[in-house]
């Protein structure tokens, strides 16, 4: 997946790929400073910030 989560959600990605999306956000390590989405990898977000343990 090369597109960021922000763009994928706007493109109605969730309609056909909800299971894939849930895997990405299940154990978040990063949060996007722009939109607040979370992900397991910083390359999936526009402006990632590591979530501190």
C-alpha positions in Angstrom: 0.0 0.0 0.0 1.7 3.2 -1.1 -1.1 5.7 -0.4 -1.5 7.2 3.1 -4.5 6.3 5.2 -5.9 9.8 4.9 -6.2 9.5 1.1 -7.4 5.9 1.2 -10.3 6.7 3.5 -11.3 9.6 1.3 -11.3 7.3 -1.7 -13.8 5.0 0.0 -11.2 2.3 0.6 -13.0 1.1 3.7 -16.1 -0.1 1.7 -14.1 -3.0 0.2 -11.1 -3.3 2.6 -12.4 -2.9 6.1 -10.5 -6.1 7.4 -7.2 -4.8 6.0 -7.7 -1.4 7.5 -8.5 -2.9 10.9 -5.2 -4.8 10.8 -3.3 -1.6 10.2 -4.9 0.2 13.1 -5.1 -2.7 15.6 -1.8 -2.0 17.3 -1.0 1.6 16.6 2.5 2.9 17.1 2.0 6.2 15.3 -0.6 9.0 15.2 -1.0 11.5 12.3 -0.6 15.1 13.6 -2.8 16.3 10.7 -5.9 14.1 10.9 -5.5 12.0 14.1 -5.6 8.6 12.4 -3.4 5.9 13.9 -1.3 3.1 12.3 1.3 0.5 12.9 3.8 2.1 10.6 4.8 5.7 10.1 4.8 5.4 6.3 1.0 5.0 6.3 0.5 8.5 7.7 1.0 12.0 6.3 2.5 13.6 9.4 3.4 10.7 11.8 4.4 11.1 15.4 5.5 8.1 17.4 3.1 7.2 20.3 5.2 7.0 23.5 5.0 3.8 25.5 
